């Protein structure tokens, strides 16, 4: 099992080029291209977006080269969100293009939290011709909302195994797959839990976002530091023949580090991911 991690939380300390280099040195096999700066939530569309896209394509080529030099590659990316914002919706084809330029094979694109599978299928259907042309699969992700009265997460698009399968199967296209966010799946109130969702998704599951939390809030911490019980989850992944990467999205973990110490944090992240990978590889 190969391990990967998102790089934005590292780049916040040392920049994107150095982030990829540190991932390789820490022992990761791959890196997840964080594309949120392509179109932040207050970003403009039109020519401003096209200019940012040109810069990100240059960055993608640079990061691919740096990764190759240290023996790692881009396995997947994460497109900007929330997709309800027009400029972000406009940015999604560029996110797919940047993913391909970096060498990634999967781009995670959130559904609209509050739309049905049929409604979200309209967005994915618009993007699938671009995905096919670039050879990059689109991965929907399980989402959550928040119930203030109950003080817990509540249903959103893809939050349950049934709804997630409905989203993926709505178009019947092999280039639309699932990315299961384990942290989201384990938050009380909104979904079925990771094990149930893994078995429901089966062959549709091609990517993961791995992080830890207290099973209440979305904390995005390093695995084995909070309350998520990973062995049953890894066992379920093995049972369905999961053939993707173990990709961390523990992006809040490195906030306690400084530019001078961040490599120590990246090493700890790699160690936690390798511990999970070893569980998967056990016969």
ZADOSE-608736 format. One record per residue: x, y, z of N, C-alpha, C, O in turn; residue in one letter. Coordinates in steps of 0.1 Angstrom, whole numbers, padded with zeros to 4 digits. Layout:
GUVO    n_c1    n_c2    n_c3   ca_c1   ca_c2   ca_c3    c_c1    c_c2    c_c3    o_c1    o_c2    o_c3   type
GUVO       X       Y       Z       X       Y       Z       X       Y       Z       X       Y       Z      a
...
//
This chain:
GUVO    n_c1    n_c2    n_c3   ca_c1   ca_c2   ca_c3    c_c1    c_c2    c_c3    o_c1    o_c2    o_c3   type
GUVO    0008   -0012    0000    0000    0000    0000    0009    0013    0000    0018    0014    0008      x
GUVO    0006    0021   -0009    0014    0034   -0010    0007    0045   -0003   -0005    0045   -0001      x
GUVO    0015    0054    0003    0010    0065    0011    0012    0078    0005    0022    0081   -0002      x
GUVO    0003    0088    0008    0004    0101    0002   -0002    0111    0013   -0007    0107    0023      x
GUVO    0000    0124    0010   -0006    0134    0019   -0009    0147    0011   -0002    0150    0001      x
GUVO   -0019    0154    0016   -0021    0167    0010   -0009    0176    0014   -0002    0174    0024      x
GUVO   -0006    0186    0005    0006    0194    0007    0004    0208    0011    0013    0216    0014      x
GUVO   -0009    0213    0011   -0011    0227    0014   -0007    0230    0028   -0001    0241    0031      x
GUVO   -0009    0221    0038   -0006    0225    0052    0009    0226    0054    0014    0233    0062      x
GUVO    0017    0218    0045    0032    0220    0045    0036    0232    0038    0044    0240    0043      x
GUVO    0029    0235    0027    0032    0247    0019    0030    0260    0027    0036    0270    0024      x
GUVO    0020    0260    0036    0018    0271    0044    0030    0276    0052    0031    0287    0055      x
GUVO    0039    0266    0054    0051    0269    0062    0063    0272    0053    0071    0281    0055      x
GUVO    0064    0264    0042    0076    0265    0034    0074    0266    0019    0084    0266    0011      x
GUVO    0062    0268    0014    0059    0269    0000    0057    0256   -0006    0061    0245   -0001      x
GUVO    0050    0255   -0018    0046    0243   -0024    0059    0235   -0029    0059    0223   -0027      x
GUVO    0068    0241   -0036    0080    0233   -0041    0087    0226   -0029    0090    0214   -0030      x
GUVO    0090    0233   -0019    0096    0227   -0007    0088    0216   -0001    0093    0206    0004      x
GUVO    0074    0218   -0001    0065    0208    0005    0066    0195   -0002    0067    0185    0005      x
GUVO    0067    0195   -0015    0068    0182   -0022    0082    0176   -0019    0082    0164   -0017      x
GUVO    0092    0183   -0018    0105    0178   -0015    0105    0172   -0001    0111    0161    0001      x
GUVO    0099    0178    0009    0098    0173    0022    0090    0160    0023    0093    0151    0031      x
GUVO    0080    0159    0015    0072    0147    0015    0080    0135    0010    0080    0124    0016      x
GUVO    0088    0137    0000    0097    0127   -0005    0107    0123    0006    0110    0111    0008      x
GUVO    0113    0132    0012    0123    0130    0022    0118    0123    0034    0125    0115    0041      x
GUVO    0105    0125    0037    0099    0120    0049    0094    0105    0047    0091    0098    0057      x
GUVO    0093    0101    0035    0090    0087    0032    0077    0085    0025    0072    0073    0024      x
GUVO    0070    0095    0021    0057    0094    0014    0061    0089    0000    0071    0091   -0006      x
GUVO    0051    0081   -0006    0053    0077   -0020    0047    0087   -0030    0051    0087   -0042      x
GUVO    0038    0095   -0025    0031    0104   -0034    0026    0117   -0027    0027    0117   -0015      x
GUVO    0021    0126   -0034    0016    0139   -0029    0002    0142   -0035    0000    0139   -0047      x
GUVO   -0006    0148   -0027   -0020    0152   -0031   -0019    0167   -0034   -0016    0175   -0025      x
GUVO   -0022    0171   -0046   -0021    0185   -0051   -0033    0193   -0045   -0044    0192   -0050      x
GUVO   -0030    0202   -0036   -0041    0211   -0030   -0043    0223   -0039   -0034    0231   -0041      x
GUVO   -0054    0223   -0046   -0057    0233   -0056   -0066    0245   -0051   -0071    0252   -0059      x
GUVO   -0068    0246   -0038   -0076    0257   -0033   -0072    0271   -0037   -0081    0279   -0040      x
GUVO   -0059    0274   -0038   -0056    0288   -0042   -0059    0291   -0057   -0060    0302   -0061      x
GUVO   -0062    0280   -0065   -0067    0283   -0078   -0079    0291   -0079   -0080    0300   -0088      x
GUVO   -0088    0289   -0069   -0100    0298   -0068   -0105    0298   -0054   -0113    0290   -0050      x
GUVO   -0100    0307   -0046   -0105    0308   -0032   -0119    0312   -0032   -0125    0316   -0042      x
GUVO   -0126    0310   -0021   -0141    0313   -0020   -0145    0327   -0024   -0156    0329   -0028      x
GUVO   -0135    0336   -0023   -0138    0350   -0027   -0132    0354   -0040   -0131    0365   -0044      x
GUVO   -0127    0343   -0047   -0120    0346   -0060   -0129    0349   -0071   -0141    0346   -0071      x
GUVO   -0124    0356   -0081   -0131    0360   -0093   -0130    0349   -0104   -0121    0342   -0104      x
GUVO   -0140    0349   -0112   -0140    0341   -0124   -0134    0349   -0136   -0126    0358   -0134      x
GUVO   -0137    0344   -0148   -0133    0352   -0160   -0118    0352   -0162   -0111    0342   -0159      x
GUVO   -0113    0364   -0166   -0099    0365   -0169   -0090    0363   -0157   -0079    0358   -0158      x
GUVO   -0095    0368   -0145   -0087    0366   -0133   -0085    0351   -0130   -0074    0347   -0126      x
GUVO   -0095    0343   -0132   -0094    0329   -0130   -0085    0323   -0140   -0077    0314   -0137      x
GUVO   -0086    0327   -0153   -0077    0321   -0163   -0063    0325   -0160   -0054    0316   -0163      x
GUVO   -0060    0336   -0155   -0046    0340   -0151   -0041    0331   -0140   -0030    0326   -0140      x
GUVO   -0050    0329   -0130   -0046    0320   -0119   -0043    0306   -0124   -0034    0299   -0120      x
GUVO   -0052    0301   -0134   -0050    0288   -0139   -0037    0286   -0146   -0030    0276   -0145      x
GUVO   -0033    0297   -0154   -0020    0296   -0161   -0008    0295   -0151    0001    0287   -0153      x
GUVO   -0009    0302   -0140    0001    0301   -0129    0001    0287   -0123    0012    0282   -0120      x
GUVO   -0011    0282   -0121   -0011    0268   -0115   -0006    0257   -0124   -0001    0247   -0119      x
GUVO   -0008    0259   -0137   -0003    0249   -0146    0012    0250   -0146    0019    0239   -0147      x
GUVO    0018    0262   -0145    0033    0263   -0143    0037    0256   -0130    0047    0249   -0130      x
GUVO    0030    0259   -0120    0033    0253   -0107    0032    0238   -0107    0041    0230   -0102      x
GUVO    0022    0232   -0114    0020    0218   -0115    0032    0212   -0122    0037    0201   -0118      x
GUVO    0037    0218   -0133    0049    0212   -0140    0061    0213   -0131    0069    0203   -0131      x
GUVO    0062    0224   -0123    0074    0225   -0114    0073    0214   -0103    0083    0208   -0100      x
GUVO    0062    0212   -0097    0060    0203   -0086    0062    0188   -0091    0068    0180   -0084      x
GUVO    0057    0186   -0103    0060    0172   -0109    0074    0169   -0110    0079    0158   -0107      x
GUVO    0082    0179   -0115    0096    0178   -0117    0103    0176   -0104    0112    0167   -0102      x
GUVO    0099    0184   -0094    0106    0182   -0080    0102    0168   -0075    0111    0162   -0069      x
GUVO    0090    0164   -0076    0086    0151   -0071    0094    0140   -0077    0099    0131   -0071      x
GUVO    0096    0141   -0090    0104    0130   -0097    0118    0130   -0092    0124    0120   -0092      x
GUVO    0124    0142   -0089    0137    0143   -0084    0139    0136   -0071    0150    0131   -0068      x
GUVO    0129    0136   -0063    0130    0129   -0049    0122    0116   -0049    0121    0110   -0038      x
GUVO    0118    0111   -0061    0112    0098   -0061    0098    0096   -0058    0093    0085   -0054      x
GUVO    0090    0107   -0058    0076    0106   -0055    0068    0112   -0067    0073    0119   -0075      x
GUVO    0055    0110   -0067    0046    0115   -0078    0033    0120   -0072    0030    0118   -0060      x
GUVO    0025    0127   -0080    0012    0132   -0076    0002    0121   -0079    0001    0116   -0090      x
GUVO   -0005    0116   -0069   -0015    0106   -0071   -0029    0112   -0073   -0037    0106   -0080      x
GUVO   -0032    0123   -0066   -0045    0129   -0067   -0045    0144   -0064   -0034    0149   -0059      x
GUVO   -0056    0150   -0065   -0057    0165   -0062   -0070    0167   -0055   -0079    0159   -0055      x
GUVO   -0071    0180   -0051   -0084    0184   -0045   -0088    0197   -0051   -0081    0207   -0050      x
GUVO   -0099    0198   -0058   -0104    0210   -0064   -0109    0220   -0054   -0113    0216   -0043      x
GUVO   -0110    0233   -0058   -0116    0243   -0049   -0131    0239   -0045   -0137    0232   -0053      x
GUVO   -0135    0244   -0034   -0149    0243   -0030   -0153    0255   -0021   -0144    0262   -0017      x
GUVO   -0166    0257   -0018   -0178    0250   -0022   -0182    0253   -0036   -0181    0264   -0041      x
GUVO   -0187    0243   -0043   -0191    0244   -0057   -0203    0252   -0059   -0206    0255   -0071      x
GUVO   -0210    0256   -0049   -0222    0265   -0051   -0218    0279   -0055   -0226    0286   -0060      x
GUVO   -0205    0282   -0053   -0200    0296   -0057   -0197    0296   -0072   -0189    0287   -0076      x
GUVO   -0203    0305   -0080   -0201    0304   -0094   -0186    0304   -0099   -0183    0296   -0108      x
GUVO   -0178    0312   -0093   -0164    0312   -0098   -0157    0299   -0095   -0149    0295   -0103      x
GUVO   -0160    0293   -0084   -0154    0280   -0081   -0159    0269   -0090   -0152    0261   -0095      x
GUVO   -0172    0270   -0093   -0178    0260   -0103   -0170    0262   -0117   -0167    0253   -0124      x
GUVO   -0167    0275   -0120   -0160    0278   -0133   -0146    0273   -0132   -0140    0270   -0143      x
GUVO   -0140    0271   -0120   -0126    0267   -0119   -0124    0252   -0121   -0113    0248   -0123      x
GUVO   -0135    0244   -0120   -0133    0230   -0119   -0126    0224   -0132   -0118    0215   -0130      x
GUVO   -0130    0228   -0144   -0122    0222   -0155   -0107    0226   -0154   -0099    0217   -0159      x
GUVO   -0104    0237   -0149   -0090    0241   -0147   -0083    0232   -0137   -0071    0228   -0138      x
GUVO   -0091    0228   -0126   -0085    0219   -0116   -0082    0206   -0122   -0072    0200   -0119      x
GUVO   -0091    0201   -0131   -0088    0188   -0138   -0075    0190   -0147   -0067    0180   -0147      x
GUVO   -0074    0201   -0153   -0062    0203   -0162   -0049    0203   -0154   -0039    0198   -0158      x
GUVO   -0050    0210   -0143   -0038    0211   -0134   -0034    0198   -0128   -0022    0194   -0127      x
GUVO   -0044    0190   -0125   -0042    0176   -0120   -0034    0168   -0130   -0024    0161   -0127      x
GUVO   -0039    0168   -0143   -0033    0161   -0154   -0018    0166   -0156   -0009    0158   -0158      x
GUVO   -0016    0179   -0155   -0003    0185   -0157    0007    0180   -0146    0019    0178   -0149      x
GUVO    0002    0178   -0134    0010    0173   -0123    0012    0158   -0123    0021    0153   -0117      x
GUVO    0005    0151   -0131    0006    0137   -0132   -0004    0129   -0124   -0004    0117   -0123      x
GUVO   -0014    0136   -0118   -0024    0130   -0110   -0034    0123   -0118   -0037    0126   -0129      x
GUVO   -0040    0112   -0112   -0050    0104   -0119   -0064    0106   -0114   -0074    0101   -0120      x
GUVO   -0066    0113   -0102   -0079    0115   -0096   -0079    0129   -0091   -0070    0134   -0085      x
GUVO   -0091    0136   -0093   -0093    0149   -0088   -0106    0149   -0080   -0116    0146   -0085      x
GUVO   -0104    0152   -0067   -0116    0152   -0058   -0124    0165   -0060   -0119    0176   -0058      x
GUVO   -0137    0163   -0063   -0145    0175   -0065   -0158    0173   -0057   -0166    0163   -0059      x
GUVO   -0159    0181   -0047   -0171    0180   -0038   -0184    0181   -0045   -0185    0189   -0055      x
GUVO   -0194    0174   -0041   -0208    0177   -0045   -0213    0189   -0038   -0207    0193   -0028      x
GUVO   -0224    0194   -0043   -0231    0205   -0035   -0237    0198   -0023   -0245    0189   -0025      x
GUVO   -0234    0203   -0011   -0239    0196    0001   -0254    0194    0001   -0259    0183    0006      x
GUVO   -0262    0203   -0004   -0276    0203   -0002   -0284    0200   -0015   -0296    0203   -0016      x
GUVO   -0277    0193   -0024   -0284    0189   -0036   -0285    0174   -0037   -0276    0167   -0031      x
GUVO   -0294    0169   -0044   -0296    0154   -0046   -0286    0149   -0056   -0279    0156   -0062      x
GUVO   -0286    0136   -0056   -0277    0129   -0066   -0280    0133   -0080   -0270    0135   -0088      x
GUVO   -0292    0134   -0083   -0296    0138   -0097   -0292    0153   -0100   -0287    0156   -0111      x
GUVO   -0293    0161   -0090   -0289    0175   -0092   -0274    0177   -0093   -0269    0184   -0102      x
GUVO   -0267    0169   -0085   -0252    0170   -0085   -0247    0163   -0098   -0236    0167   -0103      x
GUVO   -0255    0154   -0103   -0251    0147   -0116   -0250    0157   -0127   -0242    0154   -0136      x
GUVO   -0257    0167   -0127   -0257    0177   -0138   -0243    0184   -0138   -0237    0186   -0149      x
GUVO   -0237    0187   -0126   -0224    0193   -0126   -0213    0183   -0130   -0205    0186   -0139      x
GUVO   -0214    0170   -0125   -0204    0160   -0129   -0205    0157   -0144   -0195    0154   -0150      x
GUVO   -0217    0157   -0150   -0219    0154   -0164   -0212    0164   -0172   -0207    0161   -0183      x
GUVO   -0212    0177   -0168   -0206    0188   -0176   -0191    0186   -0176   -0184    0189   -0185      x
GUVO   -0185    0180   -0165   -0171    0179   -0163   -0165    0166   -0169   -0153    0165   -0172      x
GUVO   -0173    0156   -0170   -0168    0143   -0174   -0161    0143   -0188   -0151    0136   -0190      x
GUVO   -0166    0150   -0198   -0159    0150   -0211   -0145    0156   -0209   -0136    0151   -0216      x
GUVO   -0143    0166   -0201   -0130    0171   -0198   -0121    0161   -0191   -0110    0158   -0194      x
GUVO   -0127    0154   -0181   -0120    0143   -0174   -0115    0132   -0183   -0104    0128   -0182      x
GUVO   -0124    0128   -0192   -0120    0117   -0202   -0109    0122   -0211   -0100    0114   -0213      x
GUVO   -0110    0134   -0215   -0100    0139   -0225   -0086    0140   -0218   -0076    0138   -0224      x
GUVO   -0086    0143   -0205   -0073    0144   -0198   -0068    0131   -0191   -0057    0131   -0187      x
GUVO   -0077    0121   -0190   -0073    0109   -0184   -0073    0110   -0169   -0066    0103   -0162      x
GUVO   -0082    0119   -0163   -0082    0122   -0149   -0096    0118   -0144   -0106    0124   -0149      x
GUVO   -0098    0109   -0134   -0111    0106   -0129   -0115    0116   -0118   -0107    0122   -0112      x
GUVO   -0128    0118   -0118   -0134    0127   -0108   -0139    0119   -0096   -0146    0109   -0098      x
GUVO   -0135    0123   -0084   -0140    0116   -0072   -0149    0125   -0064   -0144    0135   -0059      x
GUVO   -0161    0121   -0062   -0170    0128   -0053   -0166    0124   -0039   -0160    0114   -0036      x
GUVO   -0170    0132   -0029   -0166    0130   -0015   -0178    0131   -0006   -0188    0139   -0009      x
GUVO   -0179    0123    0005   -0189    0124    0014   -0189    0137    0023   -0178    0140    0028      x
GUVO   -0200    0144    0023   -0200    0157    0030   -0208    0157    0043   -0214    0146    0047      x
GUVO   -0209    0168    0050   -0217    0169    0062   -0222    0183    0064   -0215    0193    0058      x
GUVO   -0233    0185    0070   -0238    0198    0075   -0237    0198    0090   -0233    0188    0096      x
GUVO   -0242    0209    0097   -0241    0209    0111   -0255    0213    0117   -0261    0223    0113      x
GUVO   -0259    0205    0126   -0272    0208    0133   -0269    0215    0146   -0264    0209    0156      x
GUVO   -0271    0228    0147   -0268    0236    0159   -0276    0231    0171   -0270    0231    0182      x
GUVO   -0288    0228    0169   -0296    0224    0181   -0291    0211    0187   -0291    0209    0199      x
GUVO   -0288    0201    0179   -0283    0188    0184   -0268    0189    0186   -0262    0179    0193      x
GUVO   -0261    0199    0182   -0246    0200    0183   -0239    0188    0177   -0230    0182    0184      x
GUVO   -0243    0185    0165   -0236    0174    0158   -0238    0175    0143   -0247    0183    0139      x
GUVO   -0231    0168    0136   -0232    0168    0121   -0246    0163    0117   -0252    0155    0124      x
GUVO   -0250    0167    0105   -0263    0162    0099   -0261    0159    0085   -0250    0162    0079      x
GUVO   -0271    0153    0079   -0270    0147    0065   -0266    0158    0055   -0270    0169    0056      x
GUVO   -0258    0154    0046   -0254    0162    0034   -0251    0152    0023   -0252    0140    0025      x
GUVO   -0249    0157    0011   -0246    0148   -0001   -0236    0138    0002   -0225    0141    0007      x
GUVO   -0239    0125   -0001   -0229    0114    0000   -0226    0110    0014   -0217    0102    0016      x
GUVO   -0234    0115    0024   -0231    0112    0038   -0233    0098    0042   -0227    0093    0051      x
GUVO   -0242    0091    0035   -0245    0077    0038   -0241    0068    0026   -0239    0073    0015      x
GUVO   -0238    0056    0029   -0235    0047    0018   -0245    0046    0007   -0241    0047   -0005      x
GUVO   -0258    0046    0011   -0268    0046    0000   -0268    0058   -0009   -0269    0057   -0021      x
GUVO   -0267    0070   -0003   -0267    0082   -0011   -0254    0083   -0019   -0254    0088   -0030      x
GUVO   -0243    0079   -0013   -0230    0080   -0020   -0231    0071   -0033   -0227    0075   -0044      x
GUVO   -0235    0059   -0031   -0237    0050   -0043   -0246    0056   -0053   -0244    0055   -0065      x
GUVO   -0257    0062   -0048   -0267    0068   -0057   -0260    0079   -0065   -0262    0080   -0078      x
GUVO   -0251    0087   -0059   -0244    0098   -0066   -0234    0092   -0077   -0234    0097   -0088      x
GUVO   -0227    0081   -0073   -0217    0076   -0083   -0224    0069   -0094   -0220    0069   -0106      x
GUVO   -0235    0062   -0091   -0242    0054   -0101   -0252    0062   -0110   -0257    0057   -0120      x
GUVO   -0254    0074   -0106   -0264    0082   -0113   -0260    0084   -0128   -0269    0085   -0137      x
GUVO   -0247    0085   -0131   -0242    0087   -0145   -0237    0074   -0151   -0235    0073   -0163      x
GUVO   -0233    0064   -0143   -0228    0052   -0148   -0216    0053   -0156   -0214    0046   -0166      x
GUVO   -0207    0062   -0152   -0194    0065   -0159   -0183    0061   -0151   -0182    0065   -0139      x
GUVO   -0174    0053   -0156   -0162    0048   -0148   -0153    0059   -0144   -0144    0057   -0135      x
GUVO   -0154    0071   -0150   -0146    0082   -0146   -0151    0090   -0134   -0146    0100   -0130      x
GUVO   -0163    0086   -0129   -0168    0092   -0117   -0167    0082   -0106   -0174    0071   -0107      x
GUVO   -0159    0084   -0096   -0156    0074   -0085   -0158    0081   -0072   -0163    0092   -0071      x
GUVO   -0155    0073   -0061   -0157    0078   -0048   -0144    0080   -0040   -0135    0072   -0041      x
GUVO   -0143    0092   -0033   -0133    0094   -0023   -0139    0094   -0010   -0147    0103   -0007      x
GUVO   -0136    0084   -0001   -0142    0084    0012   -0134    0092    0022   -0122    0088    0024      x
GUVO   -0140    0102    0028   -0133    0109    0039   -0137    0102    0052   -0148    0103    0057      x
GUVO   -0127    0096    0058   -0129    0088    0070   -0133    0097    0081   -0142    0093    0089      x
GUVO   -0127    0108    0083   -0131    0117    0093   -0146    0122    0093   -0153    0122    0103      x
GUVO   -0150    0125    0081   -0164    0129    0079   -0173    0117    0082   -0183    0119    0089      x
GUVO   -0169    0105    0078   -0178    0093    0079   -0179    0090    0094   -0189    0084    0098      x
GUVO   -0170    0093    0102   -0170    0090    0117   -0176    0100    0126   -0178    0098    0138      x
GUVO   -0180    0112    0120   -0187    0122    0128   -0201    0117    0132   -0209    0113    0123      x
GUVO   -0205    0118    0144   -0218    0113    0148   -0229    0123    0142   -0227    0135    0141      x
GUVO   -0240    0116    0138   -0251    0124    0134   -0254    0124    0119   -0266    0125    0115      x
GUVO   -0244    0122    0111   -0246    0124    0097   -0246    0112    0088   -0253    0112    0078      x
GUVO   -0238    0102    0091   -0237    0091    0082   -0237    0077    0088   -0242    0075    0099      x
GUVO   -0232    0068    0080   -0232    0053    0084   -0220    0048    0091   -0220    0037    0096      x
GUVO   -0209    0056    0091   -0197    0051    0096   -0188    0046    0085   -0194    0041    0075      x
GUVO   -0175    0046    0086   -0166    0042    0075   -0168    0028    0070   -0168    0025    0058      x
GUVO   -0169    0019    0080   -0169    0004    0076   -0181    0002    0067   -0180   -0005    0057      x
GUVO   -0193    0007    0071   -0205    0004    0064   -0204    0011    0050   -0209    0005    0040      x
GUVO   -0198    0023    0049   -0197    0030    0037   -0188    0023    0027   -0190    0023    0015      x
GUVO   -0177    0018    0033   -0167    0010    0024   -0174   -0002    0018   -0172   -0004    0006      x
GUVO   -0181   -0009    0026   -0188   -0021    0020   -0199   -0017    0010   -0201   -0024    0000      x
GUVO   -0206   -0006    0013   -0216   -0002    0003   -0210    0003   -0010   -0215    0000   -0021      x
GUVO   -0198    0010   -0009   -0192    0016   -0021   -0185    0005   -0030   -0185    0005   -0042      x
GUVO   -0178   -0004   -0023   -0172   -0015   -0030   -0162   -0010   -0041   -0153   -0002   -0038      x
GUVO   -0164   -0015   -0053   -0155   -0012   -0064   -0155    0003   -0068   -0146    0008   -0075      x
GUVO   -0165    0011   -0063   -0165    0025   -0067   -0155    0033   -0059   -0152    0044   -0063      x
GUVO   -0150    0028   -0048   -0141    0035   -0039   -0127    0034   -0045   -0121    0024   -0045      x
GUVO   -0121    0046   -0048   -0108    0047   -0055   -0099    0056   -0048   -0087    0057   -0052      x
GUVO   -0103    0064   -0038   -0095    0073   -0031   -0100    0075   -0017   -0111    0072   -0013      x
GUVO   -0090    0080   -0008   -0093    0082    0006   -0088    0096    0010   -0078    0101    0005      x
GUVO   -0095    0102    0020   -0090    0113    0028   -0089    0107    0043   -0100    0105    0049      x
GUVO   -0077    0106    0048   -0075    0100    0061   -0071    0110    0071   -0061    0117    0069      x
GUVO   -0078    0111    0082   -0074    0120    0093   -0082    0115    0105   -0090    0106    0105      x
GUVO   -0079    0121    0117   -0085    0117    0129   -0093    0128    0135   -0091    0140    0133      x
GUVO   -0103    0124    0144   -0111    0134    0151   -0117    0127    0163   -0114    0115    0166      x
GUVO   -0125    0134    0171   -0131    0129    0183   -0145    0122    0180   -0153    0120    0189      x
GUVO   -0148    0119    0168   -0160    0114    0163   -0172    0123    0166   -0184    0119    0166      x
GUVO   -0169    0136    0167   -0179    0146    0169   -0177    0158    0159   -0186    0161    0151      x
GUVO   -0165    0163    0159   -0162    0175    0151   -0151    0171    0140   -0144    0161    0142      x
GUVO   -0151    0179    0129   -0142    0176    0118   -0128    0183    0121   -0126    0194    0117      x
GUVO   -0119    0175    0128   -0107    0181    0133   -0095    0179    0125   -0085    0187    0126      x
GUVO   -0095    0170    0115   -0084    0168    0106   -0070    0167    0113   -0061    0175    0109      x
GUVO   -0069    0158    0122   -0057    0156    0130   -0050    0143    0125   -0055    0135    0117      x
GUVO   -0038    0141    0130   -0029    0130    0126   -0036    0117    0130   -0041    0116    0142      x
GUVO   -0036    0106    0122   -0041    0094    0126   -0035    0089    0139   -0024    0091    0142      x
GUVO   -0044    0082    0147   -0040    0076    0160   -0039    0086    0171   -0033    0083    0182      x
GUVO   -0044    0098    0169   -0043    0109    0180   -0056    0112    0186   -0056    0119    0196      x
GUVO   -0067    0107    0180   -0080    0110    0186   -0088    0097    0188   -0084    0088    0195      x
GUVO   -0100    0096    0183   -0110    0086    0186   -0113    0076    0175   -0120    0066    0178      x
GUVO   -0109    0078    0163   -0113    0069    0152   -0106    0055    0154   -0094    0055    0157      x
GUVO   -0114    0045    0153   -0109    0031    0154   -0105    0026    0140   -0113    0022    0132      x
GUVO   -0092    0026    0137   -0087    0023    0123   -0087    0009    0119   -0090    0006    0108      x
GUVO   -0083   -0001    0128   -0082   -0015    0123   -0094   -0020    0116   -0093   -0026    0106      x
GUVO   -0107   -0018    0122   -0118   -0023    0114   -0120   -0016    0101   -0125   -0023    0091      x
GUVO   -0116   -0004    0100   -0117    0004    0087   -0108   -0002    0077   -0111   -0004    0065      x
GUVO   -0095   -0004    0081   -0085   -0010    0072   -0089   -0024    0068   -0087   -0028    0056      x
GUVO   -0095   -0032    0077   -0099   -0045    0074   -0110   -0045    0063   -0110   -0053    0054      x
GUVO   -0119   -0035    0064   -0130   -0034    0054   -0124   -0030    0041   -0129   -0035    0030      x
GUVO   -0114   -0022    0041   -0108   -0018    0028   -0101   -0030    0022   -0102   -0032    0009      x
GUVO   -0095   -0038    0030   -0089   -0050    0025   -0099   -0060    0019   -0097   -0067    0009      x
GUVO   -0111   -0061    0026   -0121   -0070    0022   -0127   -0066    0008   -0131   -0075    0001      x
GUVO   -0128   -0053    0005   -0133   -0050   -0008   -0123   -0049   -0019   -0126   -0046   -0031      x
GUVO   -0110   -0052   -0015   -0099   -0052   -0025   -0096   -0037   -0029   -0093   -0035   -0041      x
GUVO   -0096   -0028   -0020   -0093   -0014   -0023   -0079   -0013   -0029   -0069   -0019   -0024      x
GUVO   -0078   -0006   -0041   -0065   -0006   -0048   -0060    0009   -0050   -0052    0011   -0059      x
GUVO   -0065    0018   -0042   -0060    0032   -0043   -0049    0034   -0033   -0042    0025   -0029      x
GUVO   -0047    0047   -0030   -0036    0051   -0020   -0042    0053   -0007   -0054    0056   -0005      x
GUVO   -0034    0053    0004   -0037    0058    0017   -0033    0073    0017   -0021    0076    0019      x
GUVO   -0042    0082    0015   -0038    0096    0014   -0043    0104    0026   -0055    0104    0029      x
GUVO   -0034    0110    0033   -0037    0118    0045   -0043    0132    0041   -0039    0138    0031      x
GUVO   -0053    0136    0049   -0058    0150    0049   -0058    0156    0063   -0068    0162    0067      x
GUVO   -0047    0153    0070   -0046    0158    0084   -0041    0172    0084   -0031    0175    0090      x
GUVO   -0048    0181    0077   -0042    0194    0074   -0042    0204    0086   -0035    0214    0085      x
GUVO   -0048    0201    0097   -0048    0209    0109   -0036    0205    0118   -0032    0213    0127      x
GUVO   -0030    0194    0116   -0020    0189    0124   -0007    0198    0124   -0002    0201    0135      x
GUVO   -0003    0203    0113    0009    0210    0112    0008    0225    0116    0018    0232    0116      x
GUVO   -0004    0229    0120   -0005    0243    0125    0003    0246    0137    0006    0257    0140      x
GUVO    0006    0235    0145    0014    0237    0157    0029    0238    0154    0037    0241    0163      x
GUVO    0033    0236    0142    0047    0236    0138    0051    0250    0132    0043    0258    0129      x
GUVO    0064    0252    0131    0070    0264    0125    0077    0260    0112    0080    0248    0110      x
GUVO    0081    0269    0104    0089    0266    0092    0102    0258    0095    0106    0249    0088      x
GUVO    0108    0261    0107    0120    0254    0111    0118    0240    0116    0127    0232    0116      x
GUVO    0106    0237    0120    0103    0224    0126    0093    0215    0118    0091    0204    0122      x
GUVO    0088    0221    0107    0077    0214    0100    0081    0200    0095    0073    0191    0094      x
GUVO    0094    0199    0091    0098    0186    0086    0096    0175    0096    0092    0163    0093      x
GUVO    0098    0178    0109    0095    0168    0120    0081    0163    0120    0078    0152    0121      x
GUVO    0072    0173    0117    0058    0170    0116    0054    0161    0104    0046    0152    0105      x
GUVO    0061    0164    0093    0058    0157    0081    0063    0142    0083    0057    0133    0078      x
GUVO    0074    0141    0089    0079    0127    0092    0069    0119    0101    0066    0108    0098      x
GUVO    0063    0126    0111    0053    0120    0120    0041    0116    0112    0035    0105    0114      x
GUVO    0037    0125    0102    0026    0121    0094    0029    0109    0085    0020    0100    0084      x
GUVO    0040    0108    0080    0044    0097    0071    0044    0084    0080    0040    0073    0075      x
GUVO    0049    0085    0092    0050    0073    0101    0035    0068    0104    0033    0056    0104      x
GUVO    0026    0078    0106    0012    0074    0109    0006    0067    0097   -0001    0057    0098      x
GUVO    0009    0073    0085    0003    0067    0073    0009    0053    0070    0002    0044    0066      x
GUVO    0022    0052    0072    0029    0039    0070    0023    0028    0080    0022    0017    0077      x
GUVO    0020    0033    0092    0014    0023    0102    0001    0018    0097   -0002    0006    0099      x
GUVO   -0007    0027    0091   -0020    0022    0085   -0018    0013    0073   -0024    0003    0072      x
GUVO   -0008    0017    0065   -0005    0009    0053    0000   -0005    0057   -0004   -0015    0051      x
GUVO    0008   -0006    0068    0012   -0019    0073    0001   -0028    0078    0001   -0040    0076      x
GUVO   -0009   -0021    0084   -0021   -0028    0088   -0028   -0035    0076   -0033   -0046    0076      x
GUVO   -0029   -0027    0065   -0035   -0031    0053   -0028   -0043    0047   -0034   -0053    0042      x
GUVO   -0015   -0042    0047   -0006   -0052    0041   -0005   -0065    0048    0000   -0075    0043      x
GUVO   -0009   -0065    0061   -0009   -0078    0069   -0017   -0088    0063   -0029   -0086    0059      x
GUVO   -0012   -0100    0062   -0020   -0112    0056   -0028   -0118    0067   -0035   -0128    0064      x
//
